């Protein structure tokens, strides 16, 4: 259940851009840049994928089918090998899960009873493919941040048996509260802070249910986002999984949580403080939770589109370029049909992948294989990339690294390159080198505490240990001033996930070519080297990569 789609609109809002401008400053308007064209066909790719004919590229629709056929046709024209045993398609089974008949969340204990209303006080759902979900008199335990992180010496579940119980946990991680750079990522969120991790870990621990206490600042979004994102149809992978799943998972409003803790004889603010300190011990609340609801399912099949260039020396070692081909489709209104064309998000990214593939083919076969993958269902919860990560067509232990291209900069070349998840992996050293060759410099994303590194497709591979880069043109526009950057911020925010995300007269194609050169140069060096970049020491995915290194041999 994806709160927002892969990216969050917050990253595109004015405040984030102004924050970055304050850090970098803006270059004098008289300065210009001479950006060579990266690929003559790039604009045609974007125009085709963002056209009305594609009907917004929703998965499992005629428009989505046409988008896949276009990508396949271009992969074939370029000369890429099919990535899946003679086929360019990897089938991704999808399921739409619609919950209904939600009861109140009933909490009893200490001689009192509470009833929490669906949507107003709490939201709840499940990823289990079952007709009915129920927890009954499930013992409630406050498990702090619900984190097990050996590399940080942190285990909120140590010595705790939560089998069949309901854990109440906090969003984000302790570093956000303390601001201590030595604790997790400091203010920058780690994967342990993501709501997805909270539910995954609770399920691994054997809990029946998990409830996250919503707090706007550490979550980086308000209750309305939770309410709107969790109501209605949700999406998942439509096949059985070996991963444990909770009977019920959801969120509760902070002030509602305060009342629950008061019934348990506890002060919520004190518990929040204690949870952020090393040595925190879970607290049994002496309360019991009950709730039930029903589920309907609708199954469909969509596809990732995958092609590759086989390497000459080490064909089993791969460099990965990825981006999502899907968008939001069409919506009927009183005035007719609105098409969500998704020009920036992500016709630009798929056009870039095709263009980079064509550039690679023109350079001759590299030493390592290079994989180009347009994934499906990013907007539904990173489902295509997640499915690939669990069912890779190329072994992950020999996947050298990857570049995720999601929404190119369409407003002109920049002096800066904004790195989402700055300071995570050795791939940044390649990024820095080739940015410098363009007279550019790297900047961290302005709000790392919001955890945007964990909200796009690259995270699916990162969680399996594969170093990934997600970087974009920044806000220091060459030849422009702060007023221009402000215009860009407002224009992007007004078009994000709207029918107005189309090619328009504010687009400046040079910036996209600038970034494609950058992405190509990084991949080209990796494809012709012996390097195996790793995550930096202390990163939460380092241990997984190290285990892969032990499996890898030439």
GUDO-224787 format. One record per residue (C-alpha): y, z, x. Coordinates in steps of 0.25 Angstrom, whole numbers, plus 5000, padded with zeros to 4 digits. Layout:
GUDO-224787
YZX...
END
This chain:
GUDO-224787
500050005000501249955008502550015006503449895007502849775013502549765028503949775032504949865025506249815019506949935026506749865039507649745034508749835028510149845033510049985039508949945049509749825054511049905055510250005063509749905072511149845074511649975078510649985089510749845094512149805091512449655088512749545097514049475098514149355088514449255099513049265105512049165101510649135105509849005107508549015101507548905103506748855091505348925091504648825082505148705074504248735062504648885060505748865050504748775042503748875042504648985036505248885026503848855021503348995020504549045014504648935003504548954988503248874989502548994996502949084984503249204993501849195000501249314992499749334996498749274987499749184980499849024980501149044989500349134998499249034999500248925003500849015014499449035020499148885019500448855026500248955037498748895039499348755039500348795050499248865058498348745058499448645061499848725073498348735078498048885076496548915075496148985062496049135064494949165055493649085058494248955056495148995045496649035046496449135034496049275035495749325021496449455017495849525004497049584996497049684985498149714975497949864971498749904959498750054955498950104941498750224931499350314942499250464938500250564943499850624956499450764952499550884962499051014959498951154966499651284968499551304953500451184951500351034947501250914950501150774945501750664953502150534946501750394952502950324958503950434956503250544963502150474971501450344973499950324975498950214976497650184984497150074993495750094988495149984980494750064968495050064953495450214953496050314963496050464961496250584969495950714961496350854966496450804980496950914990498350884996498650905010499950885018499550815030500850795037501050655042499550615040499450565054498350565064498950515077498150555090499150485099500250575094499350705093499550705078498450735067498950785054497450775049496850865060495850955055496150915040495150875030495850785019494550725013494850694999496250755000497650714998498550715010500050715009500750655021502150615026502650475030503050435044502650515056503150645062503950575073504950525062505250665058505350725072506050605079505250645091504850515099503650585104503050605090502450485085503550375086504750465084505550415072504850285073503650285064502250265069501050205061500650355058501950365049501650245040501150275026499950185028499450275039499550395031498650345021497650285031497550415039497350495026496250405022495650415035495650565034494950555021496050595011495950554997497450534996498750535004500150554999501350525008502650605006503750505005504950525013506050415013506450425028505150435035504550325025505750235027505750205012506050274999505150314988505550184980504850104991503550194990503650184975503850034974502850004985501650084980501750044965501149924960500149834967499749864981498949774991497849805000496649735007495649704996494349745003493649875007494049945020493450045029494750115030494850235021495750235009496450345001496150364987497650374985498850364993500350374990501650444992502450554986503950574985504450674995505050764984503750764976503050804989504050924991503650974977502150964981502351044993503151144986501951164976501051184989502051284994502551205005503951145009503850995011505050995021504251095030503051015029503750885033504250965045502851025049502150885047503050825058502650925069501450925078500351015073500650995059499451045050499150985036499451075024498551085012499451085000498551154990498751044981497850934974498250794971497650704960498050564955497350434950497650294948496950154946496950034954496849884951496549774961496749634963496149564975496549434982496449364996497549325005497449285020498049305034498249165041497849175055497849065066497749075081497749015095496549045103496849095117496349025129496049145138495849265129495649205115495149335109496449405113497549375102499049385100499449395085500649345078500649385063501549385051501349395036501449265027501449335014502749375006502949424992502749304983503449274970503949364959504249324945505649364939506449344927507049224934505849164939504949184951505549244964504849204977504849294989504849195000504749285011505549195021505849305031504649395027503849325032503949175032504649185045503549265052502449175047503349055052503449125065501949145067501748995064502848955074502349045085500948995083501448845084502248885097500948955103500148825100501248745107501048825120499548805121498448905119498849045125497849135132497649225121497449195106498649205097498449235082499449195071499249275058500049265045499549385037499549405022500049525013500949585022501949615011500749685003500549785014500149715028498849675022498549545029498849605043498049725039496849645035496949565048497049695056495749745050495049615050495649545063495249395065495549425080495149555087496249655087495849715100496149585107497349555099498449575110499649595100500349535089501749495083502049515069503149425063503649475050505049425046505849355057507249375059507949255051509449295054509549245068509249275083509349415088509549485101508649595097507149605093506849715083505449775086504749845074503949965080504749955093504050035105502550015100501849915109501949835122502149705114503649755114503649725129503349575126504349575115505449635124505149535135505249415126506449465118507149485131506849335135507649305122508749405126508349495115508049645115507149735107507549835097506749935089506749925074507850015069507050105060505650135067505450255059505250165047503950115053504149965051503149935062502149975052502549885041502249745045500949675048500849705063500549845060499149805055498849755069499549865076498649965068497449905075498049915088498649775090500049785096501049715087502549675088503449665076504849625080505949545074507349495077508349615077509749625072510549585084510849445080511249355090512649305088512849395076513549525073513249655065513749595052512649485053511549585056512049665043511949535035510549515040510149655036510649635022510049495021508749535025508649655016509049575004507949475006506849565011505649545001506549474992506549324986507749304995506849305008507049155010507549065020509149075019510449035026510449165034509249125042509449095056508149035062508449065077508049205076506649175071506449075082506949185092505949285087504849185087505049155102504949305104503649315096503049195103503349235117502749375115501449315110501349205120501449305132500349395125499549275122499549225137499449365144498349475146499249585140498649675129499949745124499749885118500449985110501350085118500750215121500850315109500850205099499950235087499150105089498950115104497650185103497050075094497549965104496950045116495550045109495649895107495949885122494649955125493949855116494649735122494049665134494149525140
END
